[in-house]
Amino acid sequence: MAAQSFVDLCRAELELCGIGNGSTVAVLSKGTERSEYVQAFLEAAAQLGAHGFSVGVAGDAPGQHGSWNVGATPLAGNRPAIEALKKVDLLVDTVFLLFSKEQLEIQAAGVRVLLCIEPVDHLREMFPDPTLRARVEAAGELLGKASSLRLLNKHGTDVTYDLGAYPVITQYGYTDTPGRWDHFPSGFVFTGASDDGVNGKVVLGPGDIIYPFKTYVRTPIELTIEQGWIKNISGDLDAELLAEYMAGFNDPKAYGVSHIGWGLLESAKWSALATDQHGVGMHGRSYYGNVMFATGPNQELGGPNDTECHLDIPMRGATLLLDDEPVVVDGDIVIDSMKPASRS
């Protein structure tokens, strides 16, 4: 994909999303941010014979006060913009509507939503294809049948999830299904436990990644979890930083356990964060064999937790079992239907 222009890249992505002659595409942006994304997607849509237009809104970016506040968007209360976006086939989101009531309303109208905020070189490096979709959907099917999940690692993690209360979410970097959201680029699967169904201990070790910090864990962090809530955070410097960050939201719901899943994208790199902290971190979230432990909001699954404090923590070298059967073992996926051709 590296030889393609950005417009060509966007055109290939829109084609994966089923955009063609007569389709309608809206690109949502904020102020002058990512103006090149707006133009590239609109030009790509026009080349495909689609009707494209941009919707620009004003507002402050999430994280302006030192935290990443999810669910609060500049689209809130803007009924004309929301109603316009509910009438298109595809919404390309360059703002970050995820976890917001506005996105859920737009999806409920049958609009497919594509988040695209990563740097252009990341889009090229992790560009999706139908084989990734097939592997992610195979993972989603297996996860959807499971009633329990157990997570382990060499640092002392041993935590269980009671599954079945919430649906499975698949992410493979594009969407051609009405009402479905995806993030370009990405490659993983996840679900959530029942609201009181997570119990045990999670110990984050060196090499695990904490988003939105965009840092690798250096010193162990031990999280004690009871009935779906983090009850204690212990450890040295990294634990102190995490505890203070979460406490800064002054919201008891910040300590809820959110989704759990694993990465399947072989082109994503665990080490990317060491030299490149641009974007929100889809290399780290998607890399093959990571187990992503998350805290905070679960509205995208249909749950009640609407806190603005969200942590995604891809864990390296972890083991994940579904109904006591191994799926990921020490950071390696052991189910053939989820492996890329290079690992089969």
C-alpha positions in Angstrom: 0.0 0.0 0.0 3.0 2.3 0.5 3.1 3.4 -3.2 -0.5 4.7 -3.1 -1.5 8.3 -2.6 -3.6 9.1 0.4 -6.6 9.5 -1.9 -6.0 6.1 -3.4 -5.7 4.7 0.1 -9.0 6.2 1.1 -10.6 4.9 -2.1 -9.5 1.4 -1.4 -10.9 1.7 2.1 -14.2 3.0 0.9 -14.4 0.1 -1.6 -14.0 -2.3 1.3 -16.9 -0.4 3.0 -19.1 -1.1 0.0 -19.2 2.5 -1.2 -20.0 2.8 -4.9 -22.1 4.7 -7.4 -24.9 6.5 -5.7 -23.7 5.9 -2.1 -23.7 8.7 0.4 -20.7 9.5 2.5 -20.3 12.2 5.2 -17.0 13.1 6.7 -17.2 14.6 10.2 -14.4 16.9 11.4 -13.7 19.5 14.1 -12.3 22.9 13.2 -9.3 22.6 10.9 -8.1 19.2 12.4 -7.4 16.5 9.9 -8.5 18.6 7.0 -6.4 16.4 4.7 -8.5 13.4 5.8 -11.7 15.2 4.9 -10.5 16.2 1.4 -9.0 12.7 0.7 -12.1 10.8 1.6 -14.3 13.2 -0.3 -12.2 13.0 -3.4 -12.1 9.2 -3.1 -15.9 9.1 -2.7 -16.3 11.2 -5.8 -14.1 8.8 -7.8 -16.4 6.0 -6.8 -19.5 7.8 -8.0 -20.7 8.4 -4.4 -22.2 11.6 -3.1 -19.9 13.0 -0.4 -20.1 16.0 1.9 -18.4 17.3 5.0 -19.8 18.3 8.4 -17.6 20.5 10.4 -18.1 21.2 14.1 -16.4 23.4 16.7 -15.2 22.2 20.0 -12.2 21.3 22.3 -10.4 18.1 21.7 -10.7 15.3 24.3 -7.7 15.3 26.7 -7.3 19.1 26.7 -7.0 19.1 30.5 -4.5 16.3 30.8 -6.9 13.4 30.5 -8.6 11.5 27.7 -12.3 12.1 28.3 -14.3 9.6 26.1 -17.9 10.0 25.3 -17.9 13.8 25.4 -18.0 15.1 21.9 -18.5 18.5 20.1 -21.5 16.9 18.3 -23.5 16.9 21.5 -26.7 19.0 21.2 -26.1 19.7 17.5 -29.4 18.3 16.3 -29.1 19.6 12.7 -25.7 17.9 12.3 -26.9 14.7 14.0 -30.0 14.5 11.8 -27.9 15.1 8.6 -25.5 12.3 9.6 -28.4 9.9 10.2 -29.3 10.0 6.5 -26.0 8.8 5.0 -24.8 5.3 4.1 -21.3 5.8 5.7 -20.0 8.3 8.3 -16.3 8.8 8.3 -15.5 10.1 11.8 -12.3 12.1 12.2 -13.4 13.5 15.6 -13.8 10.4 17.9 -17.4 9.8 18.6 -16.8 6.4 20.2 -18.6 5.9 23.6 -21.0 8.8 22.9 -24.8 8.9 22.8 -24.5 10.7 19.5 -22.7 7.8 17.8 -25.2 5.3 19.2 -28.1 7.3 17.8 -26.4 7.6 14.4 -25.7 3.8 14.3 -29.3 3.0 15.3 -30.4 4.8 12.2 -28.6 2.2 10.1 -25.5 4.3 9.3 -22.2 2.5 9.2 -19.5 4.5 11.1 -15.8 4.4 10.3 -13.4 6.1 12.7 -10.2 7.3 11.1 -7.8 9.4 13.2 -4.5 7.5 13.0 -1.5 8.9 11.1 -1.4 8.1 7.4 1.6 5.9 7.6 -0.2 3.8 10.2 -3.1 3.5 7.9 -0.8 2.1 5.2 1.1 -0.2 7.5 -2.0 -1.8 8.9 -4.3 -1.6 5.9 -7.1 -4.3 6.3 -8.2 -7.0 3.9 -10.9 -9.7 3.8 -8.6 -12.4 5.2 -8.2 -10.4 8.4 -12.0 -10.0 8.5 -12.4 -13.8 8.2 -10.0 -14.4 11.1 -11.5 -11.8 13.3 -15.0 -13.1 12.6 -13.9 -16.6 13.4 -12.6 -15.3 16.7 -15.8 -13.5 17.3 -17.9 -16.6 16.7 -15.8 -18.6 19.2 -16.0 -15.8 21.8 -19.7 -15.5 21.3 -20.3 -19.1 22.2 -18.2 -19.0 25.5 -19.7 -18.6 28.9 -16.5 -18.0 30.8 -13.1 -16.4 30.1 -9.9 -16.8 32.2 -6.9 -14.5 31.9 -3.4 -15.5 33.2 0.1 -14.3 32.9 3.5 -15.0 34.4 3.3 -11.9 36.7 0.5 -13.4 38.7 -2.7 -12.4 36.8 -5.6 -14.8 37.4 -9.0 -13.3 36.7 -12.3 -14.7 35.4 -15.1 -13.2 33.4 -18.7 -14.4 33.3 -19.7 -14.0 29.7 -23.0 -13.9 27.8 -24.5 -10.6 29.1 -23.1 -8.5 26.2 -22.5 -9.0 22.5 -19.1 -9.6 20.8 -17.5 -6.7 18.9 -15.3 -7.4 16.0 -12.9 -4.9 14.5 -11.1 -5.5 11.2 -10.7 -2.0 9.9 -13.7 -1.5 7.7 -17.5 -1.8 7.7 -19.9 -2.6 4.9 -22.8 -3.6 7.3 -25.6 -1.1 8.1 -25.4 0.2 11.7 -21.9 -1.2 12.3 -18.9 0.7 13.6 -15.2 0.0 13.0 -11.9 1.7 13.3 -9.5 2.1 10.4 -7.1 0.5 11.1 -7.6 -2.2 13.7 -7.7 -6.0 14.1 -9.1 -7.5 17.3 -12.2 -8.9 19.0 -13.7 -8.2 22.4 -16.7 -8.5 24.7 -17.7 -7.7 28.2 -18.6 -9.7 31.3 -21.8 -9.3 33.2 -21.6 -6.1 35.3 -20.7 -8.0 38.5 -19.0 -10.9 36.7 -15.3 -10.1 36.9 -13.3 -11.4 39.8 -9.6 -12.0 40.6 -6.3 -10.2 40.1 -4.7 -8.6 37.1 -1.0 -7.9 37.4 0.4 -5.7 34.6 4.1 -6.4 33.9 7.0 -4.8 32.0 6.1 -4.5 28.3 2.3 -4.2 28.8 1.0 -0.9 27.3 -1.3 1.6 29.0 -3.5 3.8 26.9 -4.0 6.7 27.0 -0.6 7.1 28.7 1.1 5.7 25.6 3.7 4.1 27.8 5.1 0.6 28.5 4.7 -0.6 32.0 8.1 -0.7 33.8 7.1 -1.7 37.3 4.3 -4.2 38.1 0.8 -2.9 38.8 -1.5 -5.2 40.8 -5.3 -4.7 40.4 -7.6 -6.4 42.8 -11.1 -6.9 41.1 -14.3 -7.9 42.9 -17.7 -8.2 41.2 -16.6 -6.2 38.2 -14.9 -3.3 40.0 -11.3 -2.5 40.8 -11.0 -2.4 44.5 -7.3 -1.8 45.0 -4.3 -0.6 42.9 -0.9 -1.5 44.3 2.7 -1.3 43.2 5.4 1.2 42.8 5.7 4.3 40.5 3.5 3.0 37.6 0.8 2.0 40.0 0.9 5.4 41.7 0.6 7.1 38.3 -2.3 4.9 37.3 -4.1 5.4 40.6 -3.8 9.2 40.6 -5.0 9.4 37.0 -8.1 7.4 37.6 -8.9 9.2 40.8 -8.6 12.5 38.9 -11.9 11.8 37.2 -13.7 11.9 40.6 -16.1 9.3 39.3 -16.7 5.9 41.0 -17.6 4.4 37.7 -14.0 5.0 36.5 -13.1 1.7 38.4 -15.5 -0.5 36.5 -14.0 -3.3 34.4 -14.9 -2.9 30.7 -14.1 -5.1 27.7 -11.7 -8.0 27.2 -10.4 -9.5 24.0 -7.3 -10.2 21.9 -5.4 -8.8 18.9 -5.2 -10.6 15.5 -3.4 -8.1 13.2 0.0 -9.4 12.3 1.1 -6.2 10.6 0.6 -4.3 13.8 3.8 -3.9 16.0 4.1 -4.1 19.7 7.3 -2.1 19.5 5.8 0.8 17.4 5.1 2.9 20.5 8.8 3.0 21.4 9.6 5.3 18.5 6.2 6.7 17.4 3.6 8.1 19.8 1.4 9.7 17.2 -2.2 8.7 16.9 -4.2 6.9 19.5 -2.3 3.6 19.4 -3.8 1.1 17.0 -0.5 -0.7 16.6 -0.4 -1.5 20.3 -4.1 -2.4 20.6 -4.1 -4.7 17.5 -0.8 -6.5 17.5 -1.1 -10.3 17.1 -1.5 -12.2 20.3 -2.0 -9.4 22.8 -4.8 -9.7 25.3 -6.4 -6.3 25.8 -7.8 -5.6 29.3 -9.9 -2.5 29.5 -11.6 -0.4 32.2 -14.4 2.2 32.2 -17.3 2.7 29.8 -19.2 -0.1 28.2 -22.0 1.7 26.4 -20.8 0.4 23.0 -21.7 -3.1 24.3 -25.0 -1.8 25.6 -23.9 -1.5 29.2 -24.7 1.3 31.7 -21.2 2.6 32.5 -20.8 6.0 30.9 -17.7 7.2 32.7 -15.3 9.4 30.7 -12.3 7.5 32.2 -11.2 4.7 29.8 -8.1 2.6 29.8 -7.1 0.1 27.1 -4.2 -2.1 28.3 -2.8 -4.6 25.8 -1.0 -7.3 27.8 2.1 -9.0 26.3 2.7 -12.8 26.7 -0.6 -13.4 28.4 -2.8 -16.5 28.3 -6.5 -16.5 27.6 -8.9 -19.4 27.9 -12.6 -19.7 26.9 -14.5 -22.3 28.8 -11.1 -23.6 30.0 -9.9 -24.1 26.4 -6.8 -22.2 25.4 -7.1 -19.5 22.7 -4.0 -17.4 23.4 -1.0 -19.1 25.2 1.9 -16.9 26.3 1.1 -14.3 23.6 0.5 -16.8 20.8 -2.8 -17.6 19.2 -3.3 -21.4 19.1 -6.6 -21.7 17.1 -5.9 -22.4 13.4 -8.9 -20.4 12.1 -7.5 -17.2 13.7 -3.9 -17.6 12.3 -2.7 -15.8 9.2 -1.3 -17.9 6.4 2.2 -17.1 7.5 1.6 -18.8 10.9 -0.6 -21.7 9.8 
